[in-house]
Amino acid sequence: MADEMILIRDAGHSYDGTRWQYRGLNLNVMPGEIVAILGPNGRGKSTLLRSIVGLNRPNQGTIRTNGLVGFVPQDFSAAFPYSVLDIVLMGRARHVGAFRSPGRRDSEIARGCLDALGLTQFSDRSFDSLSGGERQLVLIARALATEAPILLLDEPASALDLRNQDLVLGFIHQLGRAQGLTILFTTHQPNHALAAADRALLMNDGEHYQIGDLSEVLTESNLAALYHLPVSQVRYDHEDVELTTFAPTFRSQVERARSRRNTA
């Protein structure tokens, strides 16, 4: 497997044997690399992550990982009224072993992960009492507690407000740069990829993909074809730095603008 942390070769998965979630996919992910996976609903983004973590096996080809994998799903519900600290300690299960309780070091690591995400004040709160965004941050802390070299996140910022999106995306970027983690995350937002990723994988349909550096893959034409609506690239200056963002053009927004113009 050479130095790749994730190696995907001609992989495909179908739940019913007729409609492919993804097929003929090839992807190498190197240590410390961050890859954003974009595509419309139902194009196999979540299925691909579940295949990498081993929750479903590809029907075709191979998917291999070089090390443990931490996984943050979109949805998670606790079977019992666990505290936030208990949820994060679940990430230590592989290190604790069967029929043993977490030790002092496990608790220190769990609390450190909560602190890194600004969640220390929630340690003793019931996980079920948190908002959707707060729960997502706790699940990221749980994944970090695994100390796995590979981290998979399924739409990690989808339930978060803008401030917490900035926190999570910055944290993802830091994990790749400072700690050398290999990270794949799914998103519907090209701007999330710009904020945190090195490369992007566009899943256009079950068998057509675009993979490459952000500047090559995230273009107006590629994103417009991916989401079937116009997408404009906007460049602007912020604190003496030139930045790029993408703005979709929603039909209702155009209609409202025309209506205001006609009534002016």
C-alpha positions as CSV (number, residue, x, y, z in Angstrom):
1,M,0.0,0.0,0.0
2,A,3.1,2.2,-0.1
3,D,2.6,5.4,2.0
4,E,-1.1,5.9,1.3
5,M,-3.4,6.1,4.3
6,I,-6.5,5.3,2.1
7,L,-6.3,3.4,-1.1
8,I,-9.4,3.0,-3.2
9,R,-9.2,0.9,-6.4
10,D,-12.1,0.5,-8.9
11,A,-14.5,0.4,-5.9
12,G,-18.3,0.3,-6.3
13,H,-21.2,-0.1,-4.0
14,S,-24.9,-0.9,-4.7
15,Y,-27.6,-1.6,-2.1
16,D,-29.9,-3.3,-4.6
17,G,-27.6,-4.6,-7.3
18,T,-29.0,-2.2,-9.9
19,R,-28.4,1.4,-8.8
20,W,-24.8,2.2,-8.0
21,Q,-24.1,4.7,-5.2
22,Y,-20.6,4.9,-6.6
23,R,-18.7,2.7,-9.1
24,G,-15.2,2.6,-10.7
25,L,-13.9,5.0,-8.1
26,N,-10.1,5.4,-7.7
27,L,-8.6,7.6,-4.9
28,N,-5.3,7.7,-3.1
29,V,-5.1,9.8,0.1
30,M,-1.7,10.5,1.6
31,P,-0.8,11.1,5.3
32,G,-1.8,14.6,6.5
33,E,-4.0,15.2,3.4
34,I,-7.5,16.6,3.7
35,V,-10.0,15.8,1.0
36,A,-13.5,17.3,0.7
37,I,-16.2,15.2,-1.0
38,L,-19.0,17.1,-2.7
39,G,-22.1,16.1,-4.5
40,P,-25.9,16.3,-4.4
41,N,-28.0,14.2,-2.1
42,G,-28.1,10.5,-3.0
43,R,-24.8,10.5,-4.9
44,G,-23.0,8.1,-2.5
45,K,-21.0,10.5,-0.3
46,S,-22.1,9.0,3.0
47,T,-22.0,5.4,1.5
48,L,-18.4,5.9,0.5
49,L,-17.4,7.0,4.0
50,R,-19.2,4.0,5.5
51,S,-17.4,1.8,3.1
52,I,-14.0,3.2,4.1
53,V,-14.8,2.8,7.8
54,G,-16.0,-0.8,7.1
55,L,-19.7,-0.5,7.9
56,N,-20.5,-1.7,4.4
57,R,-18.3,-3.5,2.0
58,P,-17.9,-2.4,-1.6
59,N,-19.5,-4.8,-4.2
60,Q,-16.6,-4.2,-6.5
61,G,-13.0,-3.3,-6.2
62,T,-11.1,-2.7,-3.0
63,I,-10.9,-0.1,-0.2
64,R,-7.9,-0.3,2.2
65,T,-6.9,1.9,5.1
66,N,-3.5,2.1,6.8
67,G,-4.4,2.5,10.4
68,L,-7.4,3.0,12.7
69,V,-10.3,5.2,11.5
70,G,-12.3,7.6,13.5
71,F,-15.8,8.3,12.1
72,V,-18.3,11.1,12.7
73,P,-21.7,10.2,11.3
74,Q,-24.4,12.7,10.4
75,D,-26.9,11.2,12.9
76,F,-26.3,9.6,16.2
77,S,-28.7,8.9,19.0
78,A,-27.7,7.7,22.5
79,A,-29.5,4.6,23.7
80,F,-29.2,5.8,27.3
81,P,-28.9,9.2,29.0
82,Y,-25.1,9.4,28.7
83,S,-23.2,12.4,29.8
84,V,-21.1,14.3,27.2
85,L,-18.0,13.0,28.8
86,D,-19.3,9.4,28.6
87,I,-19.9,9.8,24.9
88,V,-16.4,11.1,24.2
89,L,-15.0,8.2,26.4
90,M,-16.6,5.8,24.0
91,G,-13.9,6.8,21.5
92,R,-11.4,5.2,23.9
93,A,-13.0,1.7,23.6
94,R,-10.3,0.3,21.3
95,H,-7.7,1.3,23.8
96,V,-9.5,0.2,27.0
97,G,-10.4,-3.3,25.8
98,A,-13.3,-5.5,26.6
99,F,-14.7,-5.7,30.2
100,R,-12.5,-2.9,31.4
101,S,-13.3,0.6,32.5
102,P,-11.6,3.8,31.2
103,G,-8.6,4.8,33.2
104,R,-7.2,8.2,34.2
105,R,-5.3,8.6,31.0
106,D,-8.5,7.9,29.0
107,S,-10.4,10.5,31.0
108,E,-7.6,13.0,30.4
109,I,-7.6,12.4,26.7
110,A,-11.4,12.7,26.5
111,R,-11.4,16.0,28.5
112,G,-8.6,17.3,26.3
113,C,-10.6,16.6,23.2
114,L,-13.6,18.4,24.7
115,D,-11.4,21.4,25.7
116,A,-10.0,21.6,22.2
117,L,-13.5,22.1,20.8
118,G,-14.6,24.5,23.6
119,L,-16.9,22.0,25.2
120,T,-15.5,21.6,28.7
121,Q,-18.6,23.2,30.2
122,F,-20.8,20.5,28.8
123,S,-18.8,17.6,30.3
124,D,-21.5,16.6,32.8
125,R,-24.5,17.6,30.7
126,S,-26.7,14.9,29.2
127,F,-25.9,14.4,25.6
128,D,-29.6,14.3,24.7
129,S,-30.0,17.8,26.2
130,L,-27.7,19.4,23.7
131,S,-28.6,21.2,20.4
132,G,-27.9,19.4,17.1
133,G,-24.9,21.6,16.5
134,E,-23.5,20.9,20.0
135,R,-24.0,17.2,19.6
136,Q,-22.0,17.3,16.3
137,L,-19.1,18.9,18.1
138,V,-19.2,16.3,20.8
139,L,-19.1,13.5,18.2
140,I,-16.0,15.1,16.6
141,A,-14.4,15.1,20.1
142,R,-15.3,11.4,20.4
143,A,-13.6,10.7,17.1
144,L,-10.5,12.6,18.1
145,A,-10.4,10.5,21.4
146,T,-9.8,7.4,19.3
147,E,-6.3,8.8,18.4
148,A,-6.9,7.3,15.0
149,P,-4.6,8.6,12.2
150,I,-7.6,8.7,9.8
151,L,-10.7,10.8,10.4
152,L,-13.9,10.6,8.4
153,L,-16.6,13.3,8.9
154,D,-20.0,13.1,7.3
155,E,-21.2,16.7,6.8
156,P,-19.5,17.9,10.0
157,A,-20.7,21.5,9.7
158,S,-24.2,21.0,8.4
159,A,-26.0,21.6,11.7
160,L,-23.8,24.4,12.9
161,D,-24.2,28.2,12.9
162,L,-21.6,30.3,11.0
163,R,-19.4,30.8,14.0
164,N,-19.2,27.1,14.8
165,Q,-18.8,26.3,11.2
166,D,-15.7,28.5,11.3
167,L,-14.5,26.7,14.5
168,V,-14.9,23.2,13.1
169,L,-13.4,24.0,9.6
170,G,-10.5,25.7,11.3
171,F,-10.1,22.7,13.6
172,I,-10.1,20.3,10.7
173,H,-7.5,22.3,8.9
174,Q,-5.4,22.4,12.1
175,L,-5.6,18.6,12.6
176,G,-4.2,18.0,9.2
177,R,-1.4,20.5,9.5
178,A,-0.4,20.3,13.1
179,Q,-1.2,16.7,13.9
180,G,-0.8,15.1,10.5
181,L,-4.2,13.4,10.5
182,T,-5.6,12.2,7.2
183,I,-9.1,13.5,6.9
184,L,-12.0,13.0,4.5
185,F,-15.2,15.0,5.0
186,T,-18.4,15.4,3.0
187,T,-20.1,18.7,2.4
188,H,-22.6,20.5,0.2
189,Q,-20.7,23.7,0.5
190,P,-17.7,24.4,-1.8
191,N,-16.7,27.1,0.6
192,H,-16.1,24.5,3.3
193,A,-13.7,22.8,1.0
194,L,-11.9,26.1,0.3
195,A,-11.6,26.6,4.1
196,A,-10.2,23.3,5.1
197,A,-9.3,20.9,2.3
198,D,-6.3,20.3,0.0
199,R,-8.2,18.4,-2.7
200,A,-11.8,17.8,-3.7
201,L,-13.7,14.8,-5.0
202,L,-16.9,15.8,-6.9
203,M,-19.3,12.9,-7.2
204,N,-21.4,13.8,-10.2
205,D,-23.3,10.5,-10.4
206,G,-22.6,6.8,-9.8
207,E,-19.7,6.6,-12.2
208,H,-18.4,10.1,-13.0
209,Y,-16.0,11.9,-10.7
210,Q,-13.6,14.7,-10.7
211,I,-10.6,14.6,-8.3
212,G,-7.9,17.1,-8.0
213,D,-6.5,20.2,-6.3
214,L,-9.1,22.8,-5.3
215,S,-8.1,25.3,-8.0
216,E,-8.5,22.6,-10.7
217,V,-11.8,21.0,-9.5
218,L,-13.7,23.8,-7.8
219,T,-14.7,25.9,-10.8
220,E,-17.9,27.7,-11.8
221,S,-18.6,25.3,-14.6
222,N,-17.9,22.1,-12.6
223,L,-20.0,23.2,-9.6
224,A,-22.9,24.4,-11.9
225,A,-22.9,21.0,-13.6
226,L,-22.7,19.2,-10.2
227,Y,-25.6,21.1,-8.6
228,H,-27.6,22.0,-11.7
229,L,-27.7,25.8,-11.0
230,P,-25.5,28.7,-11.8
231,V,-22.5,29.2,-9.4
232,S,-20.4,32.3,-9.4
233,Q,-16.8,32.5,-8.2
234,V,-16.2,35.7,-6.2
235,R,-12.8,37.1,-5.3
236,Y,-12.4,39.7,-2.5
237,D,-9.7,41.1,-0.2
238,H,-9.8,40.6,3.5
239,E,-7.0,41.9,5.8
240,D,-4.7,42.2,2.8
241,V,-5.3,38.7,1.7
242,E,-7.1,37.8,-1.5
243,L,-9.8,35.2,-0.9
244,T,-12.2,33.2,-3.1
245,T,-15.8,32.2,-2.4
246,F,-18.6,30.6,-4.4
247,A,-22.1,32.0,-4.6
248,P,-25.0,29.9,-5.9
249,T,-27.7,31.8,-7.9
250,F,-31.1,30.6,-6.6
251,R,-34.1,31.0,-8.9
252,S,-36.2,32.5,-6.2
253,Q,-33.6,35.1,-5.5
254,V,-33.5,36.2,-9.1
255,E,-37.3,36.3,-9.3
256,R,-37.5,38.5,-6.2
257,A,-34.8,40.9,-7.5
258,R,-36.7,41.2,-10.8
259,S,-39.9,41.8,-8.9
260,R,-38.4,44.6,-6.8
261,R,-36.9,46.2,-9.9
262,N,-40.2,46.1,-11.7
263,T,-42.1,47.7,-8.8
264,A,-39.5,50.4,-8.2
